[in-house]
């Protein structure tokens, strides 16, 4: 296999490695509260909430990024949120610990559920590596480019969704937002993975052009050999 053909799967391997490094940090006034690796967004993670003491209901809302206001008034555990956990809806929850909060304290934190977009991005990276070894170069190129671009798109949507969910949660608490500045800060590993997908797509394209050029050269050479070997018609 040519080195150019190995470039795409090698790049996608780097993308997969990036998932084991920090993708994003949740910060409050420049203080890091939560650090999430790419693999944490895939498998889920238990968050220790002892550092969130005194931040009130708004901090608990941030642990449920992606929920609608209607969902905040229920304890339905079947909702699939960006960052979700069990929380009480009692009016006294802002001042008095609830049964759910006590349970969280005993367990040591709240759960962040697996994110479908992160799972999809990792799946695309693995699929791209498999496709890179396909026999037919046209199939390899079309599938490889498509998968790589879809992987990059999944990461972009993941980033936008997380940031938008944070804005939506703080949008209803302007006074709180003025006092506590919450931001999701995406780390180099996330951007390396994002760019890695784009580079992999480029390598798939370059490999396709190389294979196509080689095929044309082989066809031209074969035609030339046929013409040379073709017996000449004797003159009458």
C-alpha positions in Angstrom: 0.0 0.0 0.0 1.3 3.4 -0.9 2.3 6.0 1.8 -0.4 8.3 0.4 -3.0 5.6 1.0 -1.8 5.2 4.6 -2.1 9.0 5.3 -5.9 9.0 5.7 -6.2 6.1 8.2 -3.1 7.4 10.1 -4.8 10.8 10.5 -8.0 9.2 11.7 -6.0 7.2 14.3 -4.8 10.6 15.6 -8.4 11.7 15.7 -9.3 8.7 17.9 -6.4 9.4 20.2 -7.7 13.0 20.7 -10.8 11.6 22.3 -8.7 10.5 25.3 -7.7 14.1 26.0 -9.7 17.0 27.3 -12.2 18.3 24.8 -13.8 21.1 26.8 -13.7 22.7 30.3 -16.6 24.4 32.0 -15.3 27.5 33.7 -16.9 30.0 36.1 -15.2 33.3 36.3 -12.0 31.6 34.9 -12.2 28.8 37.5 -12.4 25.4 36.0 -15.4 23.5 37.3 -15.6 20.5 35.0 -13.1 19.0 32.6 -14.5 16.7 29.9 -12.5 14.4 27.7 -13.9 13.2 24.4 -14.3 9.8 25.8 -16.3 11.2 28.7 -18.9 12.6 26.3 -19.1 9.1 24.8 -19.3 6.9 27.9 -20.7 9.5 30.4 -19.1 10.8 33.5 -19.9 11.3 37.2 -19.3 14.9 38.2 -18.3 15.8 41.8 -20.5 18.7 42.7 -18.8 19.7 46.0 -17.3 22.7 44.3 -20.7 23.9 43.2 -21.9 24.7 46.8 -23.6 28.0 47.1 -24.2 28.5 43.3 -27.9 27.7 43.6 -30.4 26.3 41.2 -28.6 28.0 38.2 -25.6 25.8 38.7 -27.8 22.7 38.8 -29.5 23.9 35.6 -26.1 23.9 33.9 -25.8 20.2 34.8 -28.9 19.7 32.7 -27.9 21.6 29.5 -30.3 21.1 26.7 -33.5 20.8 28.8 -36.6 22.8 27.9 -38.2 24.9 30.6 -41.1 22.5 30.7 -38.8 19.7 31.4 -37.2 21.5 34.3 -40.5 21.3 36.2 -40.6 17.5 36.1 -38.4 14.7 37.3 -38.7 12.5 34.2 -35.4 10.6 33.9 -36.1 9.5 30.3 -35.1 12.8 28.8 -32.0 12.7 26.7 -30.0 15.9 27.5 -26.6 17.2 26.6 -25.6 17.1 30.2 -28.3 15.5 32.3 -28.9 14.4 35.9 -31.7 13.7 38.4 -32.9 16.8 40.2 -35.9 17.7 42.4 -38.5 20.3 41.2 -39.6 21.4 44.6 -39.8 25.2 45.2 -37.6 24.7 48.3 -34.8 23.2 46.3 -32.9 26.5 46.2 -32.5 26.6 49.9 -33.1 23.2 51.3 -31.3 20.0 50.1 -33.7 17.6 48.5 -33.7 13.8 48.6 -32.2 13.7 45.1 -29.4 16.1 46.1 -28.7 14.0 49.2 -28.5 10.9 47.0 -26.1 12.8 44.7 -24.0 13.7 47.7 -23.8 10.1 48.8 -22.8 9.0 45.3 -20.3 11.8 45.1 -21.7 13.7 42.2 -24.1 14.0 39.2 -24.1 12.0 36.0 -23.3 13.4 32.6 -25.0 11.2 30.0 -23.4 10.0 26.8 -23.7 12.4 23.9 -24.9 11.0 20.6 -22.8 13.4 18.5 -19.6 12.5 20.3 -20.4 8.8 19.8 -21.2 9.4 16.1 -17.9 11.3 15.6 -15.8 8.4 17.1 -17.8 5.9 15.0 -17.0 7.9 11.8 -13.3 7.9 12.7 -13.3 4.1 13.1 -15.4 3.6 9.9 -13.0 5.8 8.0 -10.0 3.6 9.0 -11.9 0.5 7.8 -12.9 2.1 4.5 -9.3 3.2 3.8 -8.5 -0.4 3.1 -11.3 -1.0 0.6 -10.2 -2.7 -2.6 -11.9 -0.4 -5.1 -10.3 3.0 -5.1 -13.4 4.8 -6.2 -15.4 3.3 -3.4 -12.6 4.1 -1.0 -12.5 7.7 -2.0 -16.2 8.4 -2.0 -16.9 6.7 1.3 -13.7 8.0 2.9 -14.4 11.6 2.0 -18.0 11.4 3.0 -17.3 9.7 6.4 -14.5 12.2 7.2 -16.7 15.2 6.4 -19.6 13.8 8.5 -17.2 13.3 11.4 -16.1 16.9 11.2 -19.7 18.0 11.0 -20.6 16.0 14.1 -17.9 17.7 16.1 -19.0 21.1 14.9 -22.6 20.5 15.8 -21.4 19.1 19.2 -19.6 22.4 19.9 -22.5 24.6 18.8 -25.0 22.5 20.8 -23.0 22.7 24.0 -22.4 26.5 23.7 -26.0 27.2 22.8 -27.3 25.1 25.6 -25.2 27.1 28.0 -26.5 30.4 26.6 -30.1 29.1 26.9 -29.7 28.2 30.5 -28.1 31.5 31.5 -30.6 33.5 29.4 -33.3 33.0 31.9 -31.1 34.2 34.8 -29.7 37.5 33.7 -28.9 38.6 37.3 -27.1 35.4 38.0 -25.2 35.5 34.7 -23.9 39.0 35.5 -22.4 37.7 38.7 -21.2 34.3 37.5 -19.6 34.1 34.0 -19.9 30.5 32.8 -18.2 29.5 29.6 -17.3 26.2 27.9 -13.7 26.5 26.7 -12.8 24.0 24.0 -9.3 22.6 24.2 -6.6 21.9 21.5 -7.5 18.2 21.4 -11.0 19.0 20.2 -9.7 21.2 17.4 -7.0 18.7 16.4 -9.8 16.1 16.0 -11.9 18.5 14.0 -9.0 19.4 11.7 -7.9 15.8 11.5 -11.2 14.8 9.9 -10.8 17.5 7.3 -7.2 16.5 6.6 -8.3 12.9 6.3 -10.9 13.9 3.7 -8.2 15.7 1.8 -5.9 12.7 1.8 -8.7 10.5 0.6 -9.1 12.9 -2.3 -5.4 13.0 -3.1 -5.2 9.2 -3.0 -8.1 9.0 -5.4 -6.4 11.4 -7.9 -3.2 9.4 -7.6 -5.0 6.1 -8.3 -6.9 7.6 -11.2 -3.8 9.0 -12.7 -2.1 5.6 -12.3 -5.0 3.8 -13.9 -4.9 6.1 -16.9 -1.1 5.6 -17.3 -1.6 1.9 -17.1 -4.3 2.0 -19.8 -2.2 4.2 -22.0 0.8 1.9 -21.7 -1.3 -1.2 -22.4 -2.7 0.4 -25.5 0.8 1.3 -26.6 2.0 -2.3 -26.1 -1.0 -3.6 -28.2 -0.1 -1.3 -31.0 3.6 -2.3 -30.9 2.8 -6.1 -30.8 0.2 -5.9 -33.5 1.5 -7.6 -36.6 1.9 -5.4 -39.6 -0.1 -6.2 -42.8 2.3 -7.3 -45.5 2.4 -5.2 -48.7 0.8 -6.9 -51.7 
